[in-house]
Amino acid sequence: MTGSPTFVPYGSGARVPRSRRQARARTSGIRKCALVTGAAVAAGFGLAMTALPPLETPGRVAQVFVQSQFDHDWATSWALLCEATRAATDFTTYAEQSAYLTDYYVMPSDGGIEVEGVRAARGPDGPYLTVTLTITAAERDGEVSQTSGEMRLVEEGGELRVWLESASAGL
């Protein structure tokens, strides 16, 4: 009896299926459970990827801030400013001065914003990050221009915020 496919050692606790049909039904039930579990995990992953906000990285915060300036979206750029910068002015003054600067400097509307580097530093007020950005834009005469600069980010309440030295110094 040791060569029989239905041999079960004594005391193992396993039950021998009475027929091949019962054996197939048992394995098809396991396959169905695995399929349903896999589908639920995939659906949960898909939902999490679409419902959760994107991971906040220093480069992403800097890109969103600069893009909001290009788009004249003062509410978004204001929300990304640190408390020290917002304390130096009010929203209306900030929006007016930002609009003046973006009109004066002719901010590009069809350019790209690249993060070239992020480095950590420590200043008298505590640690901060410096993000190096390069903005590429097509000029009206068809030429391409690039501008590079640095942006300082600080952590407040677990979120990264933009620190503008000129605004913190009293505009």
N, C-alpha and C positions, 0 to 999 in steps of 0.2 A: 503494500500500500504506500510505500514511500514515493513511488513514481507517479502517483495519482495527482491530477491538478486540483483536487478538492481536499487534499491532505492538510490538516491543521494540527499542529502539535497540541498534545493534551495540556490543558491549563493555560493556554494563551489568551483565552477570553474571546477569540474571534469566532464568528458564526459562519458556518459554511452555507453559501447560497444553495437553495434547493434546486435551482435550475440556472441555465445560462441566461435566460431572460431576466431573472432577478439580478444576476451579476451585471448585465448590461445596464439595467435600470439604475443600479447603484452607481456605476461609473458615469452614466450620463447625468445623474443628479449632481455629482461632484463637478463635472464640467460646466453645468449650468451655473452653479454657485460661483465658480472661478470666473466665468464670463460676466456675471452680474457684478461681482466685486471689482473686476478690472474696469468695467464700464463706469461704475460709480467713482472709482479713483480718478479715471480720466476726466469725467465730468466735473469733479471737484477741483482738479488741477486747472482745467479750462476756465471755470468760474473764478477761481482765485486770480488767475492771470489777467482777467478782464475787469474784475471788480476792485481789486486792490490797487492803490496808487503806486506808481512806479517808484523804485528805490531811489531815495534822495542821495545823490552823489554831489561832491563839490562842483564837478564839471557841469552837471545837469542844472544845478541851482544858478551857476554863473550864466549858462546859455539861456535859460528861461528869463533871467533878469535882463540881459542884453536884448533878447528878442522882444521882450515887452516894451523896452525903450524904443526899438525900431517901429513897433506897431502902435506906438502912442497909447499903450495900455497901462496907464498910470496906476490903476488900482492893483494890478498884479505886481508891478515893480515896487510899489509902496509896501505891499504885504511881505515882500522878500527882504525888506530893509531891517536892520537890527534896531533894537530899542533906542540905543544911543543916537543913531541917525534920525530916527523918527522924533525923538524928544527935542532935537535941535530946530525943528520946523513943524508946520502943520501940513496936512495933505494938499490943501489948495495952493499954498505957496510952492510946495514941492512939484505939483503938476504944472504950474505956470512956468517955473524955472526949467523944468525938464523939457517942456514944449519949446521954450525959447532956445535952449541949447540944441535940441535935435533939429530945429529949423535952421539955426545958424550954421551948424556943422554938416547939414544935409546927410542925415543918417541913411545908409544904404537900405533899400527895401528888398533887394533880390540877392543878398549875399549869404555866405555861409559863415558859421561861427564854429571854430575848432578849439578844443581844449588841448593845449600843448604840454601842460605840466601842472602838477599840484604839489606844493611843498608845505610842510608844517613849520611853524615858527612860534616863538614866545616873545611877547612884548610886555610892556609895563602893566597892561590891563589883563594879561593872561594869554593863553594859547590862541592861535588863529591859523588859518590856512590861506595861502596865496595861490590863486589860480591864474595861469598865464593863458590868455586867449588871443587868437588871431582871427580877425574878421576880414573876409574876402568879399569884394563887391565889384560889380560891373559898373563902370562909370558911364555917363551919358555919351561920351565920345567913343565908346566901344572898348576902351582900355580897362584892364583889371587892376584894382588897387588892393593892397593888403595893409592892415593896421594891427599892430600887436600892443597888448597892454596887460596889466595885472589887476586883479580884483581880490580884495581881502574879504574872507568869510569868517564869521565867528559862530560858535554854537550857543543857542539860546533855547532853553526848554527842550533839549533833545533834537532841535532842528537847526539847520544851517541858514544863516542870514548874511546879507551883504552889508558890509561896513564901508560907508563913504566918508573919507577923511574930511573933505570940504564941507559936507553937511554937518558932521559932528563938531567941526570947528566953528560953526555958526553961520554957514553959508555966507 
